[in-house]
Amino acid sequence: MKSLARFAPRSLIYLYYALDNRPAFFRALLRVVDGARSTLNRVRSPRFRQAFALFGAIGVYRPLVALGHLLEPLGLGRHVPLHDVYRGKSTRRIQQDVYDRFFTRIEQRVSRAQIEALGNDFTEVRVSSALPYWHFLIIR
């Protein structure tokens, strides 16, 4: 990010966040998903990858979004993994995210504290407290 600052004095950055503001079961689920990703990203068959992404979108993501929707009137929708991020998103968009999640070799997640530490190098670092976590604005 420091090297990018010379090209753009104002930048909006989006990173994968470490789920540090979410319940522990979200982080446990992420560890399981990361284990699957570390195996699946070795699969080279485009047909398998597309089928897996479609199955994930329809068979996992969509049901969780629907469950979250059902629990929203009780104030519990935000406790359902994937609901906040994917409600209102198309199946095609979700399928692409499933593909990216499971077939990307490298994924690095950062905590809010790590982003805020960038304040040592930039004039201002403003971190969003709302979805999507963590996108932030840096000003040099």
C-alpha positions, 0 to 999 in steps of 0.5 A: 500500500505504501508503494501505491500511495505515490500513484494515488494520494487517496485510495479506497482499499478492500481487504479480506478481514480476519473476522475479528468482530464476528462470533468465534464460530465464524472463525472456526467455520473459516478454518474449515473452509480454508482447509478445503480451499487448500485442497481444492485449489489444486484441482485444474478441471474447469468443469469441476471448478464451475460445477463446484462453484454452482453447487456451493452457490445453490447448495450452501450460500443460498440456503444460509442467506435464506435462513438469515432472511428468516431470522432477520425479524428476530434480530438474528440474521447477522449471526448466520454466516454469509447472510449479511454479505450475500443477501440481495446478490444474484446466484451468478455473483455468489457463484463467482465468489465461491469460485474465487474463495475455493480456487485461489491459492493465496489468501491473506486476512487482516485485522482491524488493528493491522489496518489501523497501524497503517496510521503510522505511515499515512496521514489518515486511515479511516476504517469502516465499521460496516459491511464490507469489512474491512474497506478503508480510506487512506490519505497520504 
